[in-house]
Amino acid sequence: MMEIEVIHGQIIAKANHYQAVPGKDGAKRIIKDERIRAYERSFWEQCTKYRNRHIASRFRLFVRVWHSSLRFDLDNSLKTLLDCLQMVGAITDDKLCFQIEYHPRVEFALLEVNEQKQIFH
């Protein structure tokens, strides 16, 4: 049975919230802006059901994302969600996500996939 975790607040599109700053060697480096760092802190505080689950096998991500604008960037928002899931220790590596089921809002559930059992319908 999957548990649904609800994270309140508008998810931030990752690619739209980076800024260039001078590095120690004079070259520019790219860092997250305060808005995405604030979202990550909020996610950390709210995520309790999946925190430290350390899912290390392939998984399907079920997600509903509510957005406040028609210009919403779903692709980059899903990247933010996967980064946050890795940050809180829900998953060990976002490349293990092999399927995303999308619905408009941010609620999520993870289902660990046992590679030994194949389910056919």
Disulfide bonds with the S-S distance in Angstrom:
none
